[in-house]
Amino acid sequence: MMNEQGHRKLFLDQVCLEVRAKDMHDDIREELSGHLEELIQDRQAQGYPQAESEAWAVAQMGDPRSLGKTLNRVHKPRMNWGLLGAVLFFAALSLVMMLSVDSNPASAMQGWSFFRNQTYYMIIGLILMLGLYFVDFRKLQKLAWPLYIGTLIGIIVLYSGGTTINGVAFLILRVVHFPITLSFLTPFLCIALAGILTGSKESFFASVRYRRWIELLIVAFPLPLLAMFHSLPELISYSLIALTVYVWCTRQWQWALGLASVLVAITAVKAWNTPSFVERFQGAFDPNAHATTSGYMYIQIRDVVRSAGWWGHGFANLPEYLPYPHTDMLPVYLVYCFGWAGGLLLLGMVLWFTARLVKALHLIRDPFGKALVLTLGSTLVIRLLYGLSIMSGKMVLSSIAFPFLSYGGHVIMEFAAVGLLLGIYRRKDMMPTAPFHPIK
């Protein structure tokens, strides 16, 4: 004869047997046990014994197999189709633009196939994206400290052993001939920060009183290393993302505001005392006064965009005075080919991509997952918006590549980031909400 707890345990076992998301089993058992306990107590209040009340309560819950299948549909993997669609659109548009550059007989890079090489990069990126989609992102949190320390070492190695061309430092991996740049390394720092700031505090911090200072130091420590490169865009990008993640994880916006004020002051002084920075800013804000020097490129950008009209000059046409249409100037070249309509379409897809990330941020319950979406999403969105702003002819030009579209191996890491984002979204209904207690 089944004991008093037998009916309940058998029922819960049969329900959980149908639910593939094993991480949810404890939550499901706890929730269903609560409902069963209420029914049992109501039945006992009517004068029925414990065992009979439990059997009756289990019967009221219905067929456990059917209930389990219903819960399995609720807690099944999810795909963020909107985000995936936007990324695939960017990929297709990138290949179209590379083919356009290759197809022009006046191209300065005849014999070099941007389309072929970009296709290789994208295939590698898509494979990584697919692989990371199935990887449990929570494993990254255990690697947060090794990733943080390893990235700092990588920045030092890049600074001491890398090669600088046009202000961009890079290190070639001889095995795969892949360039490692500062923009490649800084996202890893932000991922590590997300893991450290949402991880267990007791395992590392010796005293609660010093946690604020220690966490702020972890955020600020890479800043002097990044400043060694004299790369103002990367320094600003890291500062924005790191401080955003810090505020979200700790709720200490006053501390972040103080650090941000110091950073702004130091950056302003540094920029003002660096002639190349001053010339670049002067060229952007008053190009006509520096038409033959630092303002020349900004004048060309404005002229190219104005001449495009609504429908552009067509496929495979290259503007005469626009260098690097496949990389830095790709958004401008896109408008030149497909007009303002093409530019508005690109703007719409960037806004759609951003909206899908914001929605995902609200739907994901895991604190580390949220922090990763905030970190990776901010990295991509900031770069996308910067790339669009170049078309105005008023944004200071830098070496920041337009994500997913412009030519280069950076697209591999961008697709990998999207794979991780999709993997986080995939598990949003397959895991319980982890406890997260920000420092107060």
VOPAGU-2260 file (C-alpha; in pm, 1 decimal, decimal comma):
REM VOPAGU-2260
SITE   aa  ch    i         X         Y         Z
SITE  MET   A    0       0,0       0,0       0,0
SITE  MET   A    1     139,3     340,4     -99,7
SITE  ASN   A    2     247,7     563,0     192,5
SITE  GLU   A    3     124,4     917,2     254,0
SITE  GLN   A    4     387,9    1082,3      35,5
SITE  GLY   A    5     379,8     815,5    -235,7
SITE  HIS   A    6      98,8     961,3    -445,8
SITE  ARG   A    7     256,3    1305,1    -450,0
SITE  LYS   A    8     607,8    1183,8    -535,9
SITE  LEU   A    9     487,0     954,8    -811,9
SITE  PHE   A   10     279,4    1236,2    -959,6
SITE  LEU   A   11     571,0    1482,4    -954,8
SITE  ASP   A   12     811,0    1224,5   -1101,1
SITE  GLN   A   13     572,6    1156,3   -1390,6
SITE  VAL   A   14     528,2    1528,3   -1460,1
SITE  CYS   A   15     903,1    1598,7   -1458,9
SITE  LEU   A   16     967,7    1297,2   -1680,6
SITE  GLU   A   17     799,1    1486,0   -1966,4
SITE  VAL   A   18     989,8    1813,3   -1910,3
SITE  ARG   A   19    1324,9    1814,7   -2089,8
SITE  ALA   A   20    1447,7    2133,2   -1919,9
SITE  LYS   A   21    1599,0    1957,7   -1618,2
SITE  ASP   A   22    1699,7    2286,7   -1456,6
SITE  MET   A   23    1329,8    2361,8   -1412,8
SITE  HIS   A   24    1244,9    2036,8   -1232,2
SITE  ASP   A   25    1303,1    2173,3    -881,3
SITE  ASP   A   26    1089,4    2481,9    -950,8
SITE  ILE   A   27     814,1    2268,8   -1104,4
SITE  ARG   A   28     815,5    2031,6    -808,8
SITE  GLU   A   29     802,2    2320,6    -563,5
SITE  GLU   A   30     515,8    2494,8    -743,9
SITE  LEU   A   31     306,0    2180,0    -792,2
SITE  SER   A   32     373,9    2069,1    -435,0
SITE  GLY   A   33     235,7    2401,3    -316,8
SITE  HIS   A   34     -86,6    2349,0    -512,8
SITE  LEU   A   35    -115,8    1992,6    -387,0
SITE  GLU   A   36     -62,7    2100,8     -27,8
SITE  GLU   A   37    -345,1    2354,5     -54,3
SITE  LEU   A   38    -582,1    2089,2    -193,0
SITE  ILE   A   39    -477,8    1838,9      76,6
SITE  GLN   A   40    -539,3    2087,9     355,5
SITE  ASP   A   41    -881,4    2179,1     215,8
SITE  ARG   A   42    -973,4    1810,5     195,4
SITE  GLN   A   43    -848,8    1739,5     547,1
SITE  ALA   A   44   -1053,1    2029,0     679,3
SITE  GLN   A   45   -1359,8    1834,4     558,6
SITE  GLY   A   46   -1264,1    1543,8     785,5
SITE  TYR   A   47   -1081,4    1313,0     544,2
SITE  PRO   A   48    -756,7    1137,6     648,0
SITE  GLN   A   49    -411,7    1239,3     515,9
SITE  ALA   A   50    -355,6     952,4     272,4
SITE  GLU   A   51    -702,0     977,4     118,1
SITE  SER   A   52    -674,6    1355,6      97,2
SITE  GLU   A   53    -343,8    1328,4     -86,3
SITE  ALA   A   54    -477,1    1074,2    -334,3
SITE  TRP   A   55    -778,9    1296,8    -396,5
SITE  ALA   A   56    -557,6    1606,7    -445,2
SITE  VAL   A   57    -337,9    1424,9    -696,7
SITE  ALA   A   58    -647,9    1314,3    -889,2
SITE  GLN   A   59    -765,6    1678,0    -907,3
SITE  MET   A   60    -443,1    1781,7   -1077,3
SITE  GLY   A   61    -525,9    1568,8   -1381,7
SITE  ASP   A   62    -312,0    1337,6   -1590,9
SITE  PRO   A   63      56,5    1395,4   -1499,5
SITE  ARG   A   64     176,8    1305,6   -1849,1
SITE  SER   A   65     -49,3    1565,4   -2010,5
SITE  LEU   A   66      48,3    1826,8   -1753,9
SITE  GLY   A   67     416,3    1745,0   -1809,1
SITE  LYS   A   68     383,8    1783,5   -2186,8
SITE  THR   A   69     213,7    2120,0   -2138,3
SITE  LEU   A   70     494,9    2237,6   -1909,8
SITE  ASN   A   71     751,4    2105,0   -2158,3
SITE  ARG   A   72     603,6    2331,1   -2426,1
SITE  VAL   A   73     627,8    2624,3   -2186,0
SITE  HIS   A   74     990,6    2550,5   -2095,9
SITE  LYS   A   75    1121,8    2454,4   -2438,9
SITE  PRO   A   76    1411,0    2625,1   -2626,7
SITE  ARG   A   77    1328,5    2958,1   -2791,2
SITE  MET   A   78    1472,9    3124,7   -3099,4
SITE  ASN   A   79    1489,2    3502,5   -3130,9
SITE  TRP   A   80    1387,9    3503,3   -3496,1
SITE  GLY   A   81    1379,3    3881,7   -3518,1
SITE  LEU   A   82    1739,6    3915,8   -3405,1
SITE  LEU   A   83    1854,2    3631,9   -3631,1
SITE  GLY   A   84    1669,3    3783,7   -3927,4
SITE  ALA   A   85    1838,2    4121,5   -3878,5
SITE  VAL   A   86    2184,4    3962,1   -3861,9
SITE  LEU   A   87    2125,8    3754,3   -4174,8
SITE  PHE   A   88    2004,0    4069,5   -4352,1
SITE  PHE   A   89    2326,5    4247,3   -4254,4
SITE  ALA   A   90    2529,7    3949,9   -4379,0
SITE  ALA   A   91    2352,8    3940,9   -4714,9
SITE  LEU   A   92    2388,1    4317,6   -4754,1
SITE  SER   A   93    2759,1    4296,1   -4675,0
SITE  LEU   A   94    2815,5    4040,4   -4949,8
SITE  VAL   A   95    2620,4    4256,1   -5195,9
SITE  MET   A   96    2841,0    4555,2   -5111,8
SITE  MET   A   97    3162,5    4350,9   -5142,0
SITE  LEU   A   98    3047,1    4223,2   -5480,6
SITE  SER   A   99    2969,0    4580,0   -5583,1
SITE  VAL   A  100    3323,9    4690,7   -5501,0
SITE  ASP   A  101    3474,8    4390,6   -5681,0
SITE  SER   A  102    3258,4    4446,8   -5990,6
SITE  ASN   A  103    3377,3    4800,0   -6055,8
SITE  PRO   A  104    3656,3    4803,3   -6316,7
SITE  ALA   A  105    3803,8    5121,2   -6162,7
SITE  SER   A  106    3851,9    4958,8   -5822,3
SITE  ALA   A  107    4197,8    5021,8   -5678,0
SITE  MET   A  108    4208,5    4662,3   -5552,9
SITE  GLN   A  109    4174,0    4473,6   -5878,0
SITE  GLY   A  110    4272,0    4109,5   -5836,7
SITE  TRP   A  111    4169,7    4108,6   -5469,6
SITE  SER   A  112    3827,5    3953,9   -5409,1
SITE  PHE   A  113    3658,7    4120,8   -5114,1
SITE  PHE   A  114    3347,2    3913,1   -5182,6
SITE  ARG   A  115    3533,5    3581,8   -5163,4
SITE  ASN   A  116    3726,1    3669,0   -4848,2
SITE  GLN   A  117    3421,9    3815,8   -4676,6
SITE  THR   A  118    3230,6    3498,0   -4759,4
SITE  TYR   A  119    3501,6    3293,3   -4585,8
SITE  TYR   A  120    3486,1    3516,6   -4279,1
SITE  MET   A  121    3109,4    3487,5   -4266,5
SITE  ILE   A  122    3107,9    3110,5   -4303,6
SITE  ILE   A  123    3345,6    3084,0   -4007,7
SITE  GLY   A  124    3133,9    3333,4   -3815,6
SITE  LEU   A  125    2809,7    3147,5   -3888,5
SITE  ILE   A  126    2964,7    2818,8   -3774,0
SITE  LEU   A  127    3070,9    2984,5   -3449,2
SITE  MET   A  128    2727,2    3141,5   -3410,7
SITE  LEU   A  129    2559,4    2802,1   -3450,7
SITE  GLY   A  130    2797,6    2637,2   -3205,6
SITE  LEU   A  131    2756,7    2905,4   -2937,5
SITE  TYR   A  132    2380,0    2889,4   -2976,1
SITE  PHE   A  133    2390,3    2544,8   -2815,2
SITE  VAL   A  134    2655,9    2626,3   -2551,4
SITE  ASP   A  135    2535,5    2684,7   -2195,9
SITE  PHE   A  136    2636,5    3045,3   -2136,6
SITE  ARG   A  137    2649,0    2993,6   -1758,5
SITE  LYS   A  138    2982,4    2815,4   -1798,3
SITE  LEU   A  139    3135,8    3151,3   -1891,1
SITE  GLN   A  140    3071,6    3283,1   -1542,4
SITE  LYS   A  141    3312,1    3028,6   -1397,7
SITE  LEU   A  142    3575,3    3155,9   -1642,5
SITE  ALA   A  143    3522,9    3523,8   -1561,0
SITE  TRP   A  144    3844,0    3577,0   -1365,5
SITE  PRO   A  145    4071,1    3379,7   -1604,3
SITE  LEU   A  146    3912,7    3570,7   -1893,4
SITE  TYR   A  147    3967,8    3904,6   -1720,8
SITE  ILE   A  148    4331,3    3835,1   -1637,0
SITE  GLY   A  149    4399,8    3671,2   -1974,9
SITE  THR   A  150    4257,5    3968,8   -2163,8
SITE  LEU   A  151    4469,1    4213,4   -1965,1
SITE  ILE   A  152    4776,7    4006,0   -2050,5
SITE  GLY   A  153    4666,8    4004,5   -2415,3
SITE  ILE   A  154    4643,7    4385,5   -2414,7
SITE  ILE   A  155    4995,5    4412,3   -2271,0
SITE  VAL   A  156    5130,7    4168,3   -2532,7
SITE  LEU   A  157    4954,2    4360,4   -2809,7
SITE  TYR   A  158    5105,1    4686,2   -2686,8
SITE  SER   A  159    5458,4    4549,2   -2649,7
SITE  GLY   A  160    5475,4    4314,0   -2949,1
SITE  GLY   A  161    5213,4    4437,9   -3193,2
SITE  THR   A  162    5248,8    4643,9   -3509,9
SITE  THR   A  163    5085,3    4985,9   -3549,4
SITE  ILE   A  164    4954,9    5101,1   -3887,6
SITE  ASN   A  165    4743,7    5416,9   -3926,4
SITE  GLY   A  166    4708,8    5434,9   -3548,8
SITE  VAL   A  167    4571,5    5082,4   -3515,3
SITE  ALA   A  168    4776,9    4826,1   -3323,5
SITE  PHE   A  169    4741,9    4463,4   -3426,8
SITE  LEU   A  170    4911,6    4129,6   -3374,4
SITE  ILE   A  171    4904,2    3860,0   -3642,6
SITE  LEU   A  172    4845,9    3502,0   -3531,0
SITE  ARG   A  173    5082,0    3318,6   -3764,1
SITE  VAL   A  174    4896,0    2988,8   -3746,2
SITE  VAL   A  175    4573,9    3126,1   -3898,6
SITE  HIS   A  176    4704,7    3466,7   -4016,4
SITE  PHE   A  177    4429,5    3637,0   -3817,7
SITE  PRO   A  178    4487,5    3994,1   -3688,6
SITE  ILE   A  179    4422,6    4055,1   -3317,7
SITE  THR   A  180    4336,3    4420,2   -3249,1
SITE  LEU   A  181    4230,5    4620,2   -2946,0
SITE  SER   A  182    3868,4    4617,6   -3064,6
SITE  PHE   A  183    3892,3    4236,5   -3065,0
SITE  LEU   A  184    4005,4    4222,3   -2701,1
SITE  THR   A  185    3791,7    4483,3   -2522,9
SITE  PRO   A  186    3460,4    4289,2   -2554,9
SITE  PHE   A  187    3622,5    4001,5   -2363,1
SITE  LEU   A  188    3696,1    4242,1   -2080,2
SITE  CYS   A  189    3330,0    4343,3   -2065,4
SITE  ILE   A  190    3216,1    3977,8   -2068,7
SITE  ALA   A  191    3453,4    3907,7   -1780,4
SITE  LEU   A  192    3314,4    4205,7   -1589,2
SITE  ALA   A  193    2960,3    4074,7   -1634,3
SITE  GLY   A  194    3066,5    3742,2   -1483,3
SITE  ILE   A  195    3260,1    3894,7   -1194,5
SITE  LEU   A  196    2995,1    4149,5   -1096,6
SITE  THR   A  197    2706,9    3900,0   -1104,3
SITE  GLY   A  198    2901,9    3616,0    -945,1
SITE  SER   A  199    2934,1    3513,8    -583,4
SITE  LYS   A  200    3073,2    3792,9    -367,9
SITE  GLU   A  201    3160,4    3586,4     -62,8
SITE  SER   A  202    3405,1    3364,8    -251,3
SITE  PHE   A  203    3637,6    3655,1    -332,0
SITE  PHE   A  204    3570,0    3967,6    -128,9
SITE  ALA   A  205    3706,9    3949,8     223,4
SITE  SER   A  206    3497,5    4232,3     366,8
SITE  VAL   A  207    3162,2    4378,9     266,6
SITE  ARG   A  208    3292,2    4724,5     351,8
SITE  TYR   A  209    3551,4    4713,3      74,3
SITE  ARG   A  210    3337,7    4559,0    -200,3
SITE  ARG   A  211    3243,3    4887,1    -364,6
SITE  TRP   A  212    3604,1    4996,5    -391,3
SITE  ILE   A  213    3725,9    4659,1    -515,1
SITE  GLU   A  214    3455,4    4626,8    -782,8
SITE  LEU   A  215    3515,1    4982,4    -899,3
SITE  LEU   A  216    3887,4    4906,7    -916,3
SITE  ILE   A  217    3815,3    4598,3   -1129,6
SITE  VAL   A  218    3624,1    4820,3   -1372,8
SITE  ALA   A  219    3885,2    5097,2   -1374,1
SITE  PHE   A  220    4205,2    4888,4   -1381,5
SITE  PRO   A  221    4204,1    4827,8   -1762,5
SITE  LEU   A  222    4168,8    5200,2   -1837,2
SITE  PRO   A  223    4541,2    5290,0   -1810,9
SITE  LEU   A  224    4626,6    4991,4   -2030,2
SITE  LEU   A  225    4377,0    5101,0   -2295,5
SITE  ALA   A  226    4506,2    5458,3   -2273,7
SITE  MET   A  227    4855,1    5335,9   -2373,4
SITE  PHE   A  228    4726,6    5279,0   -2728,0
SITE  HIS   A  229    4611,2    5639,1   -2769,7
SITE  SER   A  230    4287,9    5491,5   -2907,2
SITE  LEU   A  231    4020,5    5732,3   -2787,1
SITE  PRO   A  232    3726,9    5543,2   -2950,8
SITE  GLU   A  233    3813,7    5213,6   -2780,6
SITE  LEU   A  234    3871,2    5387,3   -2448,5
SITE  ILE   A  235    3533,7    5561,2   -2469,3
SITE  SER   A  236    3357,1    5244,8   -2587,0
SITE  TYR   A  237    3494,6    5034,8   -2301,7
SITE  SER   A  238    3418,5    5306,1   -2045,6
SITE  LEU   A  239    3055,1    5337,0   -2156,5
SITE  ILE   A  240    2989,5    4961,8   -2157,6
SITE  ALA   A  241    3184,2    4883,5   -1839,2
SITE  LEU   A  242    3016,2    5160,3   -1640,0
SITE  THR   A  243    2672,1    5058,6   -1770,4
SITE  VAL   A  244    2726,5    4698,7   -1659,4
SITE  TYR   A  245    2868,8    4819,3   -1327,7
SITE  VAL   A  246    2560,5    5033,1   -1255,3
SITE  TRP   A  247    2322,2    4754,4   -1354,1
SITE  CYS   A  248    2498,5    4494,0   -1139,8
SITE  THR   A  249    2567,9    4704,7    -831,4
SITE  ARG   A  250    2304,2    4982,5    -849,8
SITE  GLN   A  251    2582,7    5219,7    -742,6
SITE  TRP   A  252    2522,9    5493,0   -1000,5
SITE  GLN   A  253    2680,5    5759,3    -776,6
SITE  TRP   A  254    3013,2    5575,4    -780,3
SITE  ALA   A  255    2990,7    5524,7   -1155,4
SITE  LEU   A  256    2907,0    5891,9   -1206,8
SITE  GLY   A  257    3212,6    5989,9   -1006,3
SITE  LEU   A  258    3440,7    5765,2   -1212,6
SITE  ALA   A  259    3279,0    5887,8   -1535,0
SITE  SER   A  260    3343,9    6250,7   -1437,3
SITE  VAL   A  261    3709,9    6175,3   -1376,5
SITE  LEU   A  262    3733,7    5990,8   -1708,9
SITE  VAL   A  263    3571,9    6277,4   -1900,5
SITE  ALA   A  264    3811,2    6529,3   -1747,0
SITE  ILE   A  265    4120,4    6316,7   -1815,6
SITE  THR   A  266    4006,6    6238,8   -2172,3
SITE  ALA   A  267    3935,5    6604,7   -2246,4
SITE  VAL   A  268    4278,8    6712,0   -2121,8
SITE  LYS   A  269    4449,9    6431,2   -2310,9
SITE  ALA   A  270    4262,0    6506,2   -2633,9
SITE  TRP   A  271    4330,8    6879,2   -2608,2
SITE  ASN   A  272    4703,6    6817,9   -2565,3
SITE  THR   A  273    4724,1    6574,8   -2857,1
SITE  PRO   A  274    4757,7    6762,4   -3190,0
SITE  SER   A  275    4618,8    6475,9   -3400,3
SITE  PHE   A  276    4301,7    6463,0   -3190,3
SITE  VAL   A  277    4258,7    6840,2   -3211,7
SITE  GLU   A  278    4298,4    6835,0   -3591,2
SITE  ARG   A  279    4049,5    6551,6   -3623,7
SITE  PHE   A  280    3787,4    6734,0   -3416,9
SITE  GLN   A  281    3843,8    7058,1   -3605,3
SITE  GLY   A  282    3802,6    6878,5   -3936,3
SITE  ALA   A  283    3473,5    6722,7   -3826,2
SITE  PHE   A  284    3313,6    7034,0   -3680,4
SITE  ASP   A  285    3445,7    7291,0   -3927,0
SITE  PRO   A  286    3553,8    7104,6   -4241,9
SITE  ASN   A  287    3542,3    7408,3   -4472,0
SITE  ALA   A  288    3809,5    7582,3   -4267,1
SITE  HIS   A  289    4036,1    7278,1   -4313,1
SITE  ALA   A  290    3922,9    7175,6   -4661,5
SITE  THR   A  291    4264,5    7061,0   -4781,0
SITE  THR   A  292    4373,8    6887,6   -4459,7
SITE  SER   A  293    4170,0    6732,4   -4179,1
SITE  GLY   A  294    3835,3    6849,5   -4317,5
SITE  TYR   A  295    3880,5    6702,0   -4665,0
SITE  MET   A  296    3725,6    6361,2   -4593,1
SITE  TYR   A  297    3423,8    6510,8   -4419,4
SITE  ILE   A  298    3352,7    6730,9   -4720,9
SITE  GLN   A  299    3375,8    6426,1   -4948,4
SITE  ILE   A  300    3133,6    6230,1   -4731,0
SITE  ARG   A  301    2876,5    6510,1   -4740,6
SITE  ASP   A  302    2911,2    6549,6   -5116,5
SITE  VAL   A  303    2874,8    6173,8   -5176,0
SITE  VAL   A  304    2562,7    6148,4   -4959,7
SITE  ARG   A  305    2402,1    6457,7   -5114,8
SITE  SER   A  306    2467,4    6336,0   -5468,8
SITE  ALA   A  307    2304,0    5997,3   -5404,3
SITE  GLY   A  308    1941,8    6116,2   -5417,5
SITE  TRP   A  309    1664,6    5877,8   -5323,9
SITE  TRP   A  310    1776,5    5586,4   -5541,2
SITE  GLY   A  311    2154,2    5628,9   -5569,3
SITE  HIS   A  312    2393,8    5569,7   -5857,8
SITE  GLY   A  313    2341,1    5196,6   -5884,8
SITE  PHE   A  314    2528,3    4875,6   -5822,7
SITE  ALA   A  315    2906,9    4862,1   -5885,3
SITE  ASN   A  316    2950,4    5240,4   -5903,6
SITE  LEU   A  317    3235,7    5382,4   -5699,5
SITE  PRO   A  318    3260,3    5749,9   -5596,9
SITE  GLU   A  319    3579,3    5902,2   -5727,2
SITE  TYR   A  320    3709,0    6052,7   -5402,9
SITE  LEU   A  321    3596,0    5805,0   -5138,4
SITE  PRO   A  322    3874,6    5574,4   -5013,9
SITE  TYR   A  323    3810,3    5243,9   -4840,1
SITE  PRO   A  324    3447,1    5198,7   -4950,0
SITE  HIS   A  325    3462,5    4835,3   -4834,3
SITE  THR   A  326    3562,8    4914,3   -4473,2
SITE  ASP   A  327    3545,6    5249,5   -4294,1
SITE  MET   A  328    3329,0    5420,0   -4555,6
SITE  LEU   A  329    3093,0    5131,0   -4626,0
SITE  PRO   A  330    2772,9    5303,2   -4493,4
SITE  VAL   A  331    2851,6    5605,6   -4710,5
SITE  TYR   A  332    2919,7    5382,8   -5010,8
SITE  LEU   A  333    2590,4    5201,7   -4952,1
SITE  VAL   A  334    2402,5    5531,3   -4972,1
SITE  TYR   A  335    2597,2    5625,1   -5285,1
SITE  CYS   A  336    2490,8    5299,7   -5454,8
SITE  PHE   A  337    2132,2    5264,8   -5328,5
SITE  GLY   A  338    2045,7    5619,3   -5229,8
SITE  TRP   A  339    1877,4    5764,8   -4926,8
SITE  ALA   A  340    1620,1    5485,5   -4947,5
SITE  GLY   A  341    1897,2    5231,0   -4892,5
SITE  GLY   A  342    2028,7    5436,2   -4601,1
SITE  LEU   A  343    1683,3    5449,1   -4441,1
SITE  LEU   A  344    1647,1    5073,1   -4485,1
SITE  LEU   A  345    1980,5    5022,5   -4308,9
SITE  LEU   A  346    1872,4    5259,5   -4031,1
SITE  GLY   A  347    1546,4    5068,0   -3993,4
SITE  MET   A  348    1727,8    4734,9   -3960,4
SITE  VAL   A  349    1966,6    4877,5   -3700,0
SITE  LEU   A  350    1669,7    5006,1   -3497,7
SITE  TRP   A  351    1496,9    4667,9   -3536,7
SITE  PHE   A  352    1812,9    4489,7   -3419,7
SITE  THR   A  353    1832,0    4723,4   -3118,5
SITE  ALA   A  354    1463,8    4675,3   -3034,6
SITE  ARG   A  355    1498,0    4297,4   -3038,7
SITE  LEU   A  356    1793,7    4317,7   -2801,3
SITE  VAL   A  357    1600,6    4543,8   -2563,4
SITE  LYS   A  358    1305,7    4304,9   -2567,3
SITE  ALA   A  359    1533,9    4008,3   -2500,6
SITE  LEU   A  360    1689,7    4195,3   -2208,1
SITE  HIS   A  361    1346,0    4226,6   -2046,9
SITE  LEU   A  362    1250,8    3861,9   -2109,6
SITE  ILE   A  363    1568,1    3698,1   -1977,1
SITE  ARG   A  364    1554,6    3627,9   -1603,7
SITE  ASP   A  365    1903,3    3497,3   -1526,9
SITE  PRO   A  366    2118,8    3785,0   -1387,2
SITE  PHE   A  367    2435,8    3675,3   -1566,0
SITE  GLY   A  368    2239,0    3624,7   -1887,7
SITE  LYS   A  369    2096,4    3976,4   -1856,3
SITE  ALA   A  370    2442,5    4120,5   -1791,8
SITE  LEU   A  371    2580,2    3942,6   -2100,6
SITE  VAL   A  372    2297,5    4070,3   -2320,7
SITE  LEU   A  373    2357,9    4420,3   -2186,1
SITE  THR   A  374    2733,0    4390,5   -2246,8
SITE  LEU   A  375    2737,2    4229,3   -2591,0
SITE  GLY   A  376    2427,4    4413,1   -2709,8
SITE  SER   A  377    2568,8    4751,9   -2607,2
SITE  THR   A  378    2897,7    4673,0   -2781,6
SITE  LEU   A  379    2723,6    4595,3   -3110,1
SITE  VAL   A  380    2464,7    4874,1   -3092,2
SITE  ILE   A  381    2720,9    5143,7   -3009,6
SITE  ARG   A  382    2928,2    5041,6   -3311,1
SITE  LEU   A  383    2623,5    5022,1   -3537,9
SITE  LEU   A  384    2502,3    5367,9   -3436,4
SITE  TYR   A  385    2851,7    5509,8   -3476,2
SITE  GLY   A  386    2872,1    5366,4   -3828,0
SITE  LEU   A  387    2540,5    5527,3   -3919,5
SITE  SER   A  388    2648,2    5862,2   -3776,0
SITE  ILE   A  389    2942,6    5873,3   -4017,7
SITE  MET   A  390    2696,3    5938,0   -4301,1
SITE  SER   A  391    2618,6    6278,9   -4148,8
SITE  GLY   A  392    2968,7    6401,4   -4231,3
SITE  LYS   A  393    2994,2    6546,3   -3881,3
SITE  MET   A  394    3108,7    6247,7   -3676,8
SITE  VAL   A  395    3479,0    6221,5   -3597,8
SITE  LEU   A  396    3624,6    5938,9   -3805,6
SITE  SER   A  397    3800,3    5649,7   -3636,2
SITE  SER   A  398    3904,4    5290,9   -3701,3
SITE  ILE   A  399    3584,3    5136,7   -3556,9
SITE  ALA   A  400    3443,0    4892,0   -3813,1
SITE  PHE   A  401    3072,8    4878,6   -3897,8
SITE  PRO   A  402    2951,0    4548,4   -3744,1
SITE  PHE   A  403    2846,6    4267,2   -3980,4
SITE  LEU   A  404    2878,1    4481,2   -4295,9
SITE  SER   A  405    3228,1    4620,1   -4342,0
SITE  TYR   A  406    3508,1    4401,2   -4471,2
SITE  GLY   A  407    3732,9    4213,2   -4230,6
SITE  GLY   A  408    3774,7    3934,7   -3979,0
SITE  HIS   A  409    3588,6    4134,5   -3714,3
SITE  VAL   A  410    3264,2    3983,0   -3848,1
SITE  ILE   A  411    3372,1    3644,7   -3707,5
SITE  MET   A  412    3360,9    3776,9   -3352,6
SITE  GLU   A  413    3037,5    3966,1   -3417,5
SITE  PHE   A  414    2861,1    3652,2   -3538,7
SITE  ALA   A  415    3003,6    3467,2   -3237,8
SITE  ALA   A  416    2858,1    3736,1   -3009,5
SITE  VAL   A  417    2517,4    3695,2   -3173,2
SITE  GLY   A  418    2542,4    3318,0   -3127,1
SITE  LEU   A  419    2596,9    3372,9   -2755,3
SITE  LEU   A  420    2303,6    3617,3   -2743,5
SITE  LEU   A  421    2079,0    3367,8   -2920,8
SITE  GLY   A  422    2195,8    3094,0   -2682,9
SITE  ILE   A  423    2101,6    3306,0   -2382,7
SITE  TYR   A  424    1759,6    3372,3   -2532,5
SITE  ARG   A  425    1723,4    3002,3   -2614,1
SITE  ARG   A  426    1740,1    2912,4   -2245,1
SITE  LYS   A  427    1527,3    3193,9   -2107,7
SITE  ASP   A  428    1237,6    2956,0   -2028,1
SITE  MET   A  429    1455,5    2655,8   -1944,6
SITE  MET   A  430    1615,5    2772,9   -1620,5
SITE  PRO   A  431    1496,9    2915,8   -1289,7
SITE  THR   A  432    1570,8    3271,4   -1189,7
SITE  ALA   A  433    1906,3    3274,8   -1013,0
SITE  PRO   A  434    1933,5    3481,3    -694,6
SITE  PHE   A  435    2111,7    3812,7    -742,9
SITE  HIS   A  436    2176,0    4060,2    -464,9
SITE  PRO   A  437    2348,1    4382,6    -570,7
SITE  ILE   A  438    2575,4    4552,4    -322,6
SITE  LYS   A  439    2395,8    4808,1    -107,0
